[in-house]
Amino acid sequence: MKPEEVYGKVLKEIRNARGISQEKLALMGNLDRTFISLLERGLRQPSLTSILQIAEALNEQPHIMIKKVKDILDENIED
């Protein structure tokens, strides 16, 4: 998997666990809903700014989200 695909998966898992819709997350993060959708499908790479906005909107530490991405990528390398 590509890093942007894994980030999208992590983002979607956290968003769903918090019971937040894409639309609400976009509003809370001052982003467009379609951008959130594209991120979750791994079709866009997030900028540092959008990573920070999304993490803040989800009340999550950005480094925790990035570590989850790295851990998944590392697992895939080992397989």
mmJSON file of the N, C-alpha and C atoms, coordinates in Angstrom:
{"data_MODEL":{"atom_site":{
"group_PDB":["ATOM","ATOM","ATOM","ATOM","ATOM","ATOM","ATOM","ATOM","ATOM","ATOM","ATOM","ATOM","ATOM","ATOM","ATOM","ATOM","ATOM","ATOM","ATOM","ATOM","ATOM","ATOM","ATOM","ATOM","ATOM","ATOM","ATOM","ATOM","ATOM","ATOM","ATOM","ATOM","ATOM","ATOM","ATOM","ATOM","ATOM","ATOM","ATOM","ATOM","ATOM","ATOM","ATOM","ATOM","ATOM","ATOM","ATOM","ATOM","ATOM","ATOM","ATOM","ATOM","ATOM","ATOM","ATOM","ATOM","ATOM","ATOM","ATOM","ATOM","ATOM","ATOM","ATOM","ATOM","ATOM","ATOM","ATOM","ATOM","ATOM","ATOM","ATOM","ATOM","ATOM","ATOM","ATOM","ATOM","ATOM","ATOM","ATOM","ATOM","ATOM","ATOM","ATOM","ATOM","ATOM","ATOM","ATOM","ATOM","ATOM","ATOM","ATOM","ATOM","ATOM","ATOM","ATOM","ATOM","ATOM","ATOM","ATOM","ATOM","ATOM","ATOM","ATOM","ATOM","ATOM","ATOM","ATOM","ATOM","ATOM","ATOM","ATOM","ATOM","ATOM","ATOM","ATOM","ATOM","ATOM","ATOM","ATOM","ATOM","ATOM","ATOM","ATOM","ATOM","ATOM","ATOM","ATOM","ATOM","ATOM","ATOM","ATOM","ATOM","ATOM","ATOM","ATOM","ATOM","ATOM","ATOM","ATOM","ATOM","ATOM","ATOM","ATOM","ATOM","ATOM","ATOM","ATOM","ATOM","ATOM","ATOM","ATOM","ATOM","ATOM","ATOM","ATOM","ATOM","ATOM","ATOM","ATOM","ATOM","ATOM","ATOM","ATOM","ATOM","ATOM","ATOM","ATOM","ATOM","ATOM","ATOM","ATOM","ATOM","ATOM","ATOM","ATOM","ATOM","ATOM","ATOM","ATOM","ATOM","ATOM","ATOM","ATOM","ATOM","ATOM","ATOM","ATOM","ATOM","ATOM","ATOM","ATOM","ATOM","ATOM","ATOM","ATOM","ATOM","ATOM","ATOM","ATOM","ATOM","ATOM","ATOM","ATOM","ATOM","ATOM","ATOM","ATOM","ATOM","ATOM","ATOM","ATOM","ATOM","ATOM","ATOM","ATOM","ATOM","ATOM","ATOM","ATOM","ATOM","ATOM","ATOM","ATOM","ATOM","ATOM","ATOM","ATOM","ATOM","ATOM","ATOM","ATOM","ATOM","ATOM","ATOM","ATOM","ATOM","ATOM"],
"id":[1,2,3,4,5,6,7,8,9,10,11,12,13,14,15,16,17,18,19,20,21,22,23,24,25,26,27,28,29,30,31,32,33,34,35,36,37,38,39,40,41,42,43,44,45,46,47,48,49,50,51,52,53,54,55,56,57,58,59,60,61,62,63,64,65,66,67,68,69,70,71,72,73,74,75,76,77,78,79,80,81,82,83,84,85,86,87,88,89,90,91,92,93,94,95,96,97,98,99,100,101,102,103,104,105,106,107,108,109,110,111,112,113,114,115,116,117,118,119,120,121,122,123,124,125,126,127,128,129,130,131,132,133,134,135,136,137,138,139,140,141,142,143,144,145,146,147,148,149,150,151,152,153,154,155,156,157,158,159,160,161,162,163,164,165,166,167,168,169,170,171,172,173,174,175,176,177,178,179,180,181,182,183,184,185,186,187,188,189,190,191,192,193,194,195,196,197,198,199,200,201,202,203,204,205,206,207,208,209,210,211,212,213,214,215,216,217,218,219,220,221,222,223,224,225,226,227,228,229,230,231,232,233,234,235,236,237],
"type_symbol":["N","C","C","N","C","C","N","C","C","N","C","C","N","C","C","N","C","C","N","C","C","N","C","C","N","C","C","N","C","C","N","C","C","N","C","C","N","C","C","N","C","C","N","C","C","N","C","C","N","C","C","N","C","C","N","C","C","N","C","C","N","C","C","N","C","C","N","C","C","N","C","C","N","C","C","N","C","C","N","C","C","N","C","C","N","C","C","N","C","C","N","C","C","N","C","C","N","C","C","N","C","C","N","C","C","N","C","C","N","C","C","N","C","C","N","C","C","N","C","C","N","C","C","N","C","C","N","C","C","N","C","C","N","C","C","N","C","C","N","C","C","N","C","C","N","C","C","N","C","C","N","C","C","N","C","C","N","C","C","N","C","C","N","C","C","N","C","C","N","C","C","N","C","C","N","C","C","N","C","C","N","C","C","N","C","C","N","C","C","N","C","C","N","C","C","N","C","C","N","C","C","N","C","C","N","C","C","N","C","C","N","C","C","N","C","C","N","C","C","N","C","C","N","C","C","N","C","C","N","C","C","N","C","C","N","C","C"],
"label_atom_id":["N","CA","C","N","CA","C","N","CA","C","N","CA","C","N","CA","C","N","CA","C","N","CA","C","N","CA","C","N","CA","C","N","CA","C","N","CA","C","N","CA","C","N","CA","C","N","CA","C","N","CA","C","N","CA","C","N","CA","C","N","CA","C","N","CA","C","N","CA","C","N","CA","C","N","CA","C","N","CA","C","N","CA","C","N","CA","C","N","CA","C","N","CA","C","N","CA","C","N","CA","C","N","CA","C","N","CA","C","N","CA","C","N","CA","C","N","CA","C","N","CA","C","N","CA","C","N","CA","C","N","CA","C","N","CA","C","N","CA","C","N","CA","C","N","CA","C","N","CA","C","N","CA","C","N","CA","C","N","CA","C","N","CA","C","N","CA","C","N","CA","C","N","CA","C","N","CA","C","N","CA","C","N","CA","C","N","CA","C","N","CA","C","N","CA","C","N","CA","C","N","CA","C","N","CA","C","N","CA","C","N","CA","C","N","CA","C","N","CA","C","N","CA","C","N","CA","C","N","CA","C","N","CA","C","N","CA","C","N","CA","C","N","CA","C","N","CA","C","N","CA","C","N","CA","C","N","CA","C","N","CA","C","N","CA","C","N","CA","C","N","CA","C","N","CA","C"],
"label_alt_id":[null,null,null,null,null,null,null,null,null,null,null,null,null,null,null,null,null,null,null,null,null,null,null,null,null,null,null,null,null,null,null,null,null,null,null,null,null,null,null,null,null,null,null,null,null,null,null,null,null,null,null,null,null,null,null,null,null,null,null,null,null,null,null,null,null,null,null,null,null,null,null,null,null,null,null,null,null,null,null,null,null,null,null,null,null,null,null,null,null,null,null,null,null,null,null,null,null,null,null,null,null,null,null,null,null,null,null,null,null,null,null,null,null,null,null,null,null,null,null,null,null,null,null,null,null,null,null,null,null,null,null,null,null,null,null,null,null,null,null,null,null,null,null,null,null,null,null,null,null,null,null,null,null,null,null,null,null,null,null,null,null,null,null,null,null,null,null,null,null,null,null,null,null,null,null,null,null,null,null,null,null,null,null,null,null,null,null,null,null,null,null,null,null,null,null,null,null,null,null,null,null,null,null,null,null,null,null,null,null,null,null,null,null,null,null,null,null,null,null,null,null,null,null,null,null,null,null,null,null,null,null,null,null,null,null,null,null],
"label_comp_id":["MET","MET","MET","LYS","LYS","LYS","PRO","PRO","PRO","GLU","GLU","GLU","GLU","GLU","GLU","VAL","VAL","VAL","TYR","TYR","TYR","GLY","GLY","GLY","LYS","LYS","LYS","VAL","VAL","VAL","LEU","LEU","LEU","LYS","LYS","LYS","GLU","GLU","GLU","ILE","ILE","ILE","ARG","ARG","ARG","ASN","ASN","ASN","ALA","ALA","ALA","ARG","ARG","ARG","GLY","GLY","GLY","ILE","ILE","ILE","SER","SER","SER","GLN","GLN","GLN","GLU","GLU","GLU","LYS","LYS","LYS","LEU","LEU","LEU","ALA","ALA","ALA","LEU","LEU","LEU","MET","MET","MET","GLY","GLY","GLY","ASN","ASN","ASN","LEU","LEU","LEU","ASP","ASP","ASP","ARG","ARG","ARG","THR","THR","THR","PHE","PHE","PHE","ILE","ILE","ILE","SER","SER","SER","LEU","LEU","LEU","LEU","LEU","LEU","GLU","GLU","GLU","ARG","ARG","ARG","GLY","GLY","GLY","LEU","LEU","LEU","ARG","ARG","ARG","GLN","GLN","GLN","PRO","PRO","PRO","SER","SER","SER","LEU","LEU","LEU","THR","THR","THR","SER","SER","SER","ILE","ILE","ILE","LEU","LEU","LEU","GLN","GLN","GLN","ILE","ILE","ILE","ALA","ALA","ALA","GLU","GLU","GLU","ALA","ALA","ALA","LEU","LEU","LEU","ASN","ASN","ASN","GLU","GLU","GLU","GLN","GLN","GLN","PRO","PRO","PRO","HIS","HIS","HIS","ILE","ILE","ILE","MET","MET","MET","ILE","ILE","ILE","LYS","LYS","LYS","LYS","LYS","LYS","VAL","VAL","VAL","LYS","LYS","LYS","ASP","ASP","ASP","ILE","ILE","ILE","LEU","LEU","LEU","ASP","ASP","ASP","GLU","GLU","GLU","ASN","ASN","ASN","ILE","ILE","ILE","GLU","GLU","GLU","ASP","ASP","ASP"],
"label_asym_id":["A","A","A","A","A","A","A","A","A","A","A","A","A","A","A","A","A","A","A","A","A","A","A","A","A","A","A","A","A","A","A","A","A","A","A","A","A","A","A","A","A","A","A","A","A","A","A","A","A","A","A","A","A","A","A","A","A","A","A","A","A","A","A","A","A","A","A","A","A","A","A","A","A","A","A","A","A","A","A","A","A","A","A","A","A","A","A","A","A","A","A","A","A","A","A","A","A","A","A","A","A","A","A","A","A","A","A","A","A","A","A","A","A","A","A","A","A","A","A","A","A","A","A","A","A","A","A","A","A","A","A","A","A","A","A","A","A","A","A","A","A","A","A","A","A","A","A","A","A","A","A","A","A","A","A","A","A","A","A","A","A","A","A","A","A","A","A","A","A","A","A","A","A","A","A","A","A","A","A","A","A","A","A","A","A","A","A","A","A","A","A","A","A","A","A","A","A","A","A","A","A","A","A","A","A","A","A","A","A","A","A","A","A","A","A","A","A","A","A","A","A","A","A","A","A","A","A","A","A","A","A","A","A","A","A","A","A"],
"label_entity_id":["1","1","1","1","1","1","1","1","1","1","1","1","1","1","1","1","1","1","1","1","1","1","1","1","1","1","1","1","1","1","1","1","1","1","1","1","1","1","1","1","1","1","1","1","1","1","1","1","1","1","1","1","1","1","1","1","1","1","1","1","1","1","1","1","1","1","1","1","1","1","1","1","1","1","1","1","1","1","1","1","1","1","1","1","1","1","1","1","1","1","1","1","1","1","1","1","1","1","1","1","1","1","1","1","1","1","1","1","1","1","1","1","1","1","1","1","1","1","1","1","1","1","1","1","1","1","1","1","1","1","1","1","1","1","1","1","1","1","1","1","1","1","1","1","1","1","1","1","1","1","1","1","1","1","1","1","1","1","1","1","1","1","1","1","1","1","1","1","1","1","1","1","1","1","1","1","1","1","1","1","1","1","1","1","1","1","1","1","1","1","1","1","1","1","1","1","1","1","1","1","1","1","1","1","1","1","1","1","1","1","1","1","1","1","1","1","1","1","1","1","1","1","1","1","1","1","1","1","1","1","1","1","1","1","1","1","1"],
"label_seq_id":[1,1,1,2,2,2,3,3,3,4,4,4,5,5,5,6,6,6,7,7,7,8,8,8,9,9,9,10,10,10,11,11,11,12,12,12,13,13,13,14,14,14,15,15,15,16,16,16,17,17,17,18,18,18,19,19,19,20,20,20,21,21,21,22,22,22,23,23,23,24,24,24,25,25,25,26,26,26,27,27,27,28,28,28,29,29,29,30,30,30,31,31,31,32,32,32,33,33,33,34,34,34,35,35,35,36,36,36,37,37,37,38,38,38,39,39,39,40,40,40,41,41,41,42,42,42,43,43,43,44,44,44,45,45,45,46,46,46,47,47,47,48,48,48,49,49,49,50,50,50,51,51,51,52,52,52,53,53,53,54,54,54,55,55,55,56,56,56,57,57,57,58,58,58,59,59,59,60,60,60,61,61,61,62,62,62,63,63,63,64,64,64,65,65,65,66,66,66,67,67,67,68,68,68,69,69,69,70,70,70,71,71,71,72,72,72,73,73,73,74,74,74,75,75,75,76,76,76,77,77,77,78,78,78,79,79,79],
"pdbx_PDB_ins_code":[null,null,null,null,null,null,null,null,null,null,null,null,null,null,null,null,null,null,null,null,null,null,null,null,null,null,null,null,null,null,null,null,null,null,null,null,null,null,null,null,null,null,null,null,null,null,null,null,null,null,null,null,null,null,null,null,null,null,null,null,null,null,null,null,null,null,null,null,null,null,null,null,null,null,null,null,null,null,null,null,null,null,null,null,null,null,null,null,null,null,null,null,null,null,null,null,null,null,null,null,null,null,null,null,null,null,null,null,null,null,null,null,null,null,null,null,null,null,null,null,null,null,null,null,null,null,null,null,null,null,null,null,null,null,null,null,null,null,null,null,null,null,null,null,null,null,null,null,null,null,null,null,null,null,null,null,null,null,null,null,null,null,null,null,null,null,null,null,null,null,null,null,null,null,null,null,null,null,null,null,null,null,null,null,null,null,null,null,null,null,null,null,null,null,null,null,null,null,null,null,null,null,null,null,null,null,null,null,null,null,null,null,null,null,null,null,null,null,null,null,null,null,null,null,null,null,null,null,null,null,null,null,null,null,null,null,null],
"Cartn_x":[0.838,0.0,0.881,0.367,1.058,0.769,1.68,1.455,0.13,-0.232,-1.486,-2.706,-2.613,-3.714,-3.834,-2.692,-2.695,-3.189,-2.745,-3.226,-4.751,-5.278,-6.722,-7.443,-6.862,-7.452,-7.444,-6.317,-6.202,-7.182,-7.242,-8.164,-9.603,-9.996,-11.374,-11.682,-10.738,-10.946,-11.136,-10.299,-10.407,-11.705,-12.018,-13.243,-14.475,-14.527,-15.673,-15.749,-14.599,-14.582,-15.127,-14.96,-15.444,-16.883,-17.432,-18.801,-18.974,-17.947,-17.969,-18.126,-19.038,-19.217,-18.1,-17.926,-16.951,-17.297,-18.564,-19.002,-18.681,-18.955,-18.677,-17.171,-16.387,-14.931,-14.411,-14.924,-14.504,-14.818,-15.992,-16.39,-15.498,-15.256,-14.431,-12.976,-12.494,-11.111,-10.912,-12.012,-11.951,-11.425,-11.962,-11.588,-12.851,-12.681,-13.81,-14.133,-15.414,-15.811,-15.247,-15.215,-14.682,-13.195,-12.476,-11.063,-10.911,-11.763,-11.741,-12.009,-12.987,-13.31,-12.127,-11.491,-10.328,-9.177,-8.964,-7.928,-8.229,-9.465,-9.834,-9.718,-9.872,-9.732,-8.299,-7.403,-6.004,-5.721,-6.602,-6.458,-5.776,-5.523,-4.813,-3.805,-2.712,-1.722,-2.009,-2.074,-2.341,-1.11,-1.332,-0.238,-0.03,1.061,1.31,0.197,-0.228,-1.309,-2.59,-2.954,-4.199,-4.076,-2.89,-2.686,-2.944,-2.41,-2.596,-4.053,-4.719,-6.129,-7.004,-6.762,-7.565,-7.332,-6.078,-5.769,-6.445,-6.375,-7.019,-8.529,-9.129,-10.578,-10.988,-10.127,-10.411,-9.965,-9.374,-8.831,-7.818,-6.95,-5.918,-4.568,-3.538,-2.194,-1.723,-1.231,-0.812,0.268,1.181,2.245,1.705,0.609,-0.014,-0.59,-1.243,-1.795,-0.675,0.406,1.525,2.194,2.31,2.901,2.051,0.734,-0.147,0.091,0.247,0.533,1.856,2.875,4.197,4.163,3.463,3.368,2.724,1.67,1.001,1.924,2.598,3.534,4.657,5.171,6.229,5.739,4.495,3.915,3.833,3.452,3.323,4.674,5.727,7.07,7.51,7.155,7.556,6.821,5.648,4.849,5.426],
"Cartn_y":[-1.188,0.0,1.248,2.277,3.565,4.314,5.187,5.942,6.712,7.31,8.075,7.169,5.922,4.976,4.581,4.358,3.996,5.17,6.389,7.56,7.645,7.424,7.458,6.43,5.242,4.181,4.567,5.078,5.512,6.65,7.612,8.74,8.254,7.38,6.878,6.104,5.278,4.511,5.435,6.443,7.379,8.175,8.651,9.442,8.615,7.374,6.513,6.174,5.932,5.62,6.783,7.987,9.179,9.54,8.799,9.053,10.371,10.762,12.039,11.773,12.471,12.333,13.07,12.725,13.444,14.927,15.214,16.61,17.384,16.759,17.432,17.612,16.588,16.706,17.832,17.897,18.962,20.334,20.478,21.746,22.083,21.103,21.312,21.626,21.049,21.247,22.334,23.022,24.078,23.536,22.363,21.699,21.372,20.909,20.526,19.045,18.697,17.309,16.402,16.875,16.026,15.75,16.691,16.475,15.363,15.366,14.306,12.963,12.918,11.688,11.203,12.119,11.758,11.252,11.88,11.414,10.003,9.769,8.463,7.354,7.698,6.698,6.604,7.383,7.335,7.976,8.87,9.509,10.87,11.354,12.62,12.454,13.177,13.213,14.435,14.238,15.386,16.269,17.552,18.485,18.489,19.054,19.176,19.99,21.035,21.873,21.072,20.282,19.514,18.405,17.803,16.802,17.441,18.634,19.329,19.725,20.219,20.618,19.411,18.304,17.1,16.547,16.475,15.961,16.807,18.117,18.996,18.785,18.672,18.465,17.134,16.13,14.81,14.704,15.782,15.774,14.637,14.53,13.492,14.161,13.615,14.138,13.729,14.661,14.32,13.244,13.275,12.267,10.864,10.758,9.451,8.915,9.777,9.347,8.91,9.686,9.363,8.064,7.844,6.602,5.406,5.54,4.451,4.135,5.171,4.973,4.236,4.688,4.06,2.61,2.332,0.96,0.038,0.498,-0.313,-0.518,0.535,0.411,-0.566,-0.496,-1.417,-2.858,-3.077,-4.424,-4.966,-4.119,-4.555,-4.903,-4.218,-4.518,-5.892,-6.22,-7.494,-8.672,-8.448,-9.544,-10.06],
"Cartn_z":[0.0,0.0,0.0,-0.614,-0.635,0.667,1.079,2.32,2.333,1.205,1.186,1.343,0.873,1.054,2.524,3.154,4.574,5.418,5.095,5.833,5.721,4.534,4.342,5.186,5.269,6.083,7.561,8.039,9.437,9.724,8.834,8.987,9.105,8.208,8.209,9.49,9.936,11.167,12.369,12.485,13.615,13.519,12.319,12.126,12.49,12.005,12.304,13.789,14.417,15.849,16.678,16.184,16.892,16.485,15.518,15.084,14.36,13.608,12.894,11.399,10.761,9.315,8.576,7.318,6.492,6.444,6.313,6.22,7.505,8.653,9.923,10.118,9.765,9.883,9.0,7.782,6.866,7.459,8.012,8.627,9.823,10.665,11.859,11.498,10.394,9.991,8.958,8.614,7.597,6.26,5.879,4.631,3.851,2.638,1.802,2.01,2.046,2.246,1.171,-0.07,-1.139,-0.931,-0.332,-0.029,1.009,2.028,3.039,2.372,1.493,0.774,-0.06,-0.774,-1.593,-0.721,0.425,1.347,1.829,2.232,2.772,1.729,0.48,-0.589,-1.103,-0.514,-0.911,-2.243,-2.67,-3.977,-3.906,-2.693,-2.503,-1.373,-1.49,-0.415,0.452,1.76,2.626,2.767,2.838,3.139,4.652,5.082,6.519,7.174,6.512,7.049,7.221,6.204,6.314,7.361,7.501,8.554,9.921,10.128,11.403,11.626,10.583,10.704,11.03,10.342,10.556,11.955,12.367,13.702,14.781,14.631,15.613,15.626,14.455,14.375,15.01,14.901,15.476,16.934,17.455,18.815,18.977,17.995,17.947,17.745,18.318,18.106,16.712,15.901,14.542,14.508,15.474,15.456,15.728,16.45,16.69,15.384,14.623,13.331,12.389,12.343,11.458,11.903,13.213,13.706,13.302,13.36,12.926,11.457,10.646,9.218,9.062,9.748,9.643,10.103,11.198,11.7,10.669,10.025,8.999,7.805,7.384,6.264,6.603,7.829,8.256,8.275,8.711,8.709,7.292,6.351,4.96,4.355,4.774,4.271,4.76,6.0,6.589,5.974,5.417,4.831,3.549],
"occupancy":[1.0,1.0,1.0,1.0,1.0,1.0,1.0,1.0,1.0,1.0,1.0,1.0,1.0,1.0,1.0,1.0,1.0,1.0,1.0,1.0,1.0,1.0,1.0,1.0,1.0,1.0,1.0,1.0,1.0,1.0,1.0,1.0,1.0,1.0,1.0,1.0,1.0,1.0,1.0,1.0,1.0,1.0,1.0,1.0,1.0,1.0,1.0,1.0,1.0,1.0,1.0,1.0,1.0,1.0,1.0,1.0,1.0,1.0,1.0,1.0,1.0,1.0,1.0,1.0,1.0,1.0,1.0,1.0,1.0,1.0,1.0,1.0,1.0,1.0,1.0,1.0,1.0,1.0,1.0,1.0,1.0,1.0,1.0,1.0,1.0,1.0,1.0,1.0,1.0,1.0,1.0,1.0,1.0,1.0,1.0,1.0,1.0,1.0,1.0,1.0,1.0,1.0,1.0,1.0,1.0,1.0,1.0,1.0,1.0,1.0,1.0,1.0,1.0,1.0,1.0,1.0,1.0,1.0,1.0,1.0,1.0,1.0,1.0,1.0,1.0,1.0,1.0,1.0,1.0,1.0,1.0,1.0,1.0,1.0,1.0,1.0,1.0,1.0,1.0,1.0,1.0,1.0,1.0,1.0,1.0,1.0,1.0,1.0,1.0,1.0,1.0,1.0,1.0,1.0,1.0,1.0,1.0,1.0,1.0,1.0,1.0,1.0,1.0,1.0,1.0,1.0,1.0,1.0,1.0,1.0,1.0,1.0,1.0,1.0,1.0,1.0,1.0,1.0,1.0,1.0,1.0,1.0,1.0,1.0,1.0,1.0,1.0,1.0,1.0,1.0,1.0,1.0,1.0,1.0,1.0,1.0,1.0,1.0,1.0,1.0,1.0,1.0,1.0,1.0,1.0,1.0,1.0,1.0,1.0,1.0,1.0,1.0,1.0,1.0,1.0,1.0,1.0,1.0,1.0,1.0,1.0,1.0,1.0,1.0,1.0,1.0,1.0,1.0,1.0,1.0,1.0,1.0,1.0,1.0,1.0,1.0,1.0],
"B_iso_or_equiv":[0.0,0.0,0.0,0.0,0.0,0.0,0.0,0.0,0.0,0.0,0.0,0.0,0.0,0.0,0.0,0.0,0.0,0.0,0.0,0.0,0.0,0.0,0.0,0.0,0.0,0.0,0.0,0.0,0.0,0.0,0.0,0.0,0.0,0.0,0.0,0.0,0.0,0.0,0.0,0.0,0.0,0.0,0.0,0.0,0.0,0.0,0.0,0.0,0.0,0.0,0.0,0.0,0.0,0.0,0.0,0.0,0.0,0.0,0.0,0.0,0.0,0.0,0.0,0.0,0.0,0.0,0.0,0.0,0.0,0.0,0.0,0.0,0.0,0.0,0.0,0.0,0.0,0.0,0.0,0.0,0.0,0.0,0.0,0.0,0.0,0.0,0.0,0.0,0.0,0.0,0.0,0.0,0.0,0.0,0.0,0.0,0.0,0.0,0.0,0.0,0.0,0.0,0.0,0.0,0.0,0.0,0.0,0.0,0.0,0.0,0.0,0.0,0.0,0.0,0.0,0.0,0.0,0.0,0.0,0.0,0.0,0.0,0.0,0.0,0.0,0.0,0.0,0.0,0.0,0.0,0.0,0.0,0.0,0.0,0.0,0.0,0.0,0.0,0.0,0.0,0.0,0.0,0.0,0.0,0.0,0.0,0.0,0.0,0.0,0.0,0.0,0.0,0.0,0.0,0.0,0.0,0.0,0.0,0.0,0.0,0.0,0.0,0.0,0.0,0.0,0.0,0.0,0.0,0.0,0.0,0.0,0.0,0.0,0.0,0.0,0.0,0.0,0.0,0.0,0.0,0.0,0.0,0.0,0.0,0.0,0.0,0.0,0.0,0.0,0.0,0.0,0.0,0.0,0.0,0.0,0.0,0.0,0.0,0.0,0.0,0.0,0.0,0.0,0.0,0.0,0.0,0.0,0.0,0.0,0.0,0.0,0.0,0.0,0.0,0.0,0.0,0.0,0.0,0.0,0.0,0.0,0.0,0.0,0.0,0.0,0.0,0.0,0.0,0.0,0.0,0.0,0.0,0.0,0.0,0.0,0.0,0.0],
"pdbx_formal_charge":[null,null,null,null,null,null,null,null,null,null,null,null,null,null,null,null,null,null,null,null,null,null,null,null,null,null,null,null,null,null,null,null,null,null,null,null,null,null,null,null,null,null,null,null,null,null,null,null,null,null,null,null,null,null,null,null,null,null,null,null,null,null,null,null,null,null,null,null,null,null,null,null,null,null,null,null,null,null,null,null,null,null,null,null,null,null,null,null,null,null,null,null,null,null,null,null,null,null,null,null,null,null,null,null,null,null,null,null,null,null,null,null,null,null,null,null,null,null,null,null,null,null,null,null,null,null,null,null,null,null,null,null,null,null,null,null,null,null,null,null,null,null,null,null,null,null,null,null,null,null,null,null,null,null,null,null,null,null,null,null,null,null,null,null,null,null,null,null,null,null,null,null,null,null,null,null,null,null,null,null,null,null,null,null,null,null,null,null,null,null,null,null,null,null,null,null,null,null,null,null,null,null,null,null,null,null,null,null,null,null,null,null,null,null,null,null,null,null,null,null,null,null,null,null,null,null,null,null,null,null,null,null,null,null,null,null,null],
"auth_seq_id":[1,1,1,2,2,2,3,3,3,4,4,4,5,5,5,6,6,6,7,7,7,8,8,8,9,9,9,10,10,10,11,11,11,12,12,12,13,13,13,14,14,14,15,15,15,16,16,16,17,17,17,18,18,18,19,19,19,20,20,20,21,21,21,22,22,22,23,23,23,24,24,24,25,25,25,26,26,26,27,27,27,28,28,28,29,29,29,30,30,30,31,31,31,32,32,32,33,33,33,34,34,34,35,35,35,36,36,36,37,37,37,38,38,38,39,39,39,40,40,40,41,41,41,42,42,42,43,43,43,44,44,44,45,45,45,46,46,46,47,47,47,48,48,48,49,49,49,50,50,50,51,51,51,52,52,52,53,53,53,54,54,54,55,55,55,56,56,56,57,57,57,58,58,58,59,59,59,60,60,60,61,61,61,62,62,62,63,63,63,64,64,64,65,65,65,66,66,66,67,67,67,68,68,68,69,69,69,70,70,70,71,71,71,72,72,72,73,73,73,74,74,74,75,75,75,76,76,76,77,77,77,78,78,78,79,79,79],
"auth_comp_id":["MET","MET","MET","LYS","LYS","LYS","PRO","PRO","PRO","GLU","GLU","GLU","GLU","GLU","GLU","VAL","VAL","VAL","TYR","TYR","TYR","GLY","GLY","GLY","LYS","LYS","LYS","VAL","VAL","VAL","LEU","LEU","LEU","LYS","LYS","LYS","GLU","GLU","GLU","ILE","ILE","ILE","ARG","ARG","ARG","ASN","ASN","ASN","ALA","ALA","ALA","ARG","ARG","ARG","GLY","GLY","GLY","ILE","ILE","ILE","SER","SER","SER","GLN","GLN","GLN","GLU","GLU","GLU","LYS","LYS","LYS","LEU","LEU","LEU","ALA","ALA","ALA","LEU","LEU","LEU","MET","MET","MET","GLY","GLY","GLY","ASN","ASN","ASN","LEU","LEU","LEU","ASP","ASP","ASP","ARG","ARG","ARG","THR","THR","THR","PHE","PHE","PHE","ILE","ILE","ILE","SER","SER","SER","LEU","LEU","LEU","LEU","LEU","LEU","GLU","GLU","GLU","ARG","ARG","ARG","GLY","GLY","GLY","LEU","LEU","LEU","ARG","ARG","ARG","GLN","GLN","GLN","PRO","PRO","PRO","SER","SER","SER","LEU","LEU","LEU","THR","THR","THR","SER","SER","SER","ILE","ILE","ILE","LEU","LEU","LEU","GLN","GLN","GLN","ILE","ILE","ILE","ALA","ALA","ALA","GLU","GLU","GLU","ALA","ALA","ALA","LEU","LEU","LEU","ASN","ASN","ASN","GLU","GLU","GLU","GLN","GLN","GLN","PRO","PRO","PRO","HIS","HIS","HIS","ILE","ILE","ILE","MET","MET","MET","ILE","ILE","ILE","LYS","LYS","LYS","LYS","LYS","LYS","VAL","VAL","VAL","LYS","LYS","LYS","ASP","ASP","ASP","ILE","ILE","ILE","LEU","LEU","LEU","ASP","ASP","ASP","GLU","GLU","GLU","ASN","ASN","ASN","ILE","ILE","ILE","GLU","GLU","GLU","ASP","ASP","ASP"],
"auth_asym_id":["A","A","A","A","A","A","A","A","A","A","A","A","A","A","A","A","A","A","A","A","A","A","A","A","A","A","A","A","A","A","A","A","A","A","A","A","A","A","A","A","A","A","A","A","A","A","A","A","A","A","A","A","A","A","A","A","A","A","A","A","A","A","A","A","A","A","A","A","A","A","A","A","A","A","A","A","A","A","A","A","A","A","A","A","A","A","A","A","A","A","A","A","A","A","A","A","A","A","A","A","A","A","A","A","A","A","A","A","A","A","A","A","A","A","A","A","A","A","A","A","A","A","A","A","A","A","A","A","A","A","A","A","A","A","A","A","A","A","A","A","A","A","A","A","A","A","A","A","A","A","A","A","A","A","A","A","A","A","A","A","A","A","A","A","A","A","A","A","A","A","A","A","A","A","A","A","A","A","A","A","A","A","A","A","A","A","A","A","A","A","A","A","A","A","A","A","A","A","A","A","A","A","A","A","A","A","A","A","A","A","A","A","A","A","A","A","A","A","A","A","A","A","A","A","A","A","A","A","A","A","A","A","A","A","A","A","A"],
"auth_atom_id":["N","CA","C","N","CA","C","N","CA","C","N","CA","C","N","CA","C","N","CA","C","N","CA","C","N","CA","C","N","CA","C","N","CA","C","N","CA","C","N","CA","C","N","CA","C","N","CA","C","N","CA","C","N","CA","C","N","CA","C","N","CA","C","N","CA","C","N","CA","C","N","CA","C","N","CA","C","N","CA","C","N","CA","C","N","CA","C","N","CA","C","N","CA","C","N","CA","C","N","CA","C","N","CA","C","N","CA","C","N","CA","C","N","CA","C","N","CA","C","N","CA","C","N","CA","C","N","CA","C","N","CA","C","N","CA","C","N","CA","C","N","CA","C","N","CA","C","N","CA","C","N","CA","C","N","CA","C","N","CA","C","N","CA","C","N","CA","C","N","CA","C","N","CA","C","N","CA","C","N","CA","C","N","CA","C","N","CA","C","N","CA","C","N","CA","C","N","CA","C","N","CA","C","N","CA","C","N","CA","C","N","CA","C","N","CA","C","N","CA","C","N","CA","C","N","CA","C","N","CA","C","N","CA","C","N","CA","C","N","CA","C","N","CA","C","N","CA","C","N","CA","C","N","CA","C","N","CA","C","N","CA","C","N","CA","C","N","CA","C","N","CA","C","N","CA","C"],
"pdbx_PDB_model_num":[1,1,1,1,1,1,1,1,1,1,1,1,1,1,1,1,1,1,1,1,1,1,1,1,1,1,1,1,1,1,1,1,1,1,1,1,1,1,1,1,1,1,1,1,1,1,1,1,1,1,1,1,1,1,1,1,1,1,1,1,1,1,1,1,1,1,1,1,1,1,1,1,1,1,1,1,1,1,1,1,1,1,1,1,1,1,1,1,1,1,1,1,1,1,1,1,1,1,1,1,1,1,1,1,1,1,1,1,1,1,1,1,1,1,1,1,1,1,1,1,1,1,1,1,1,1,1,1,1,1,1,1,1,1,1,1,1,1,1,1,1,1,1,1,1,1,1,1,1,1,1,1,1,1,1,1,1,1,1,1,1,1,1,1,1,1,1,1,1,1,1,1,1,1,1,1,1,1,1,1,1,1,1,1,1,1,1,1,1,1,1,1,1,1,1,1,1,1,1,1,1,1,1,1,1,1,1,1,1,1,1,1,1,1,1,1,1,1,1,1,1,1,1,1,1,1,1,1,1,1,1,1,1,1,1,1,1]
}}}
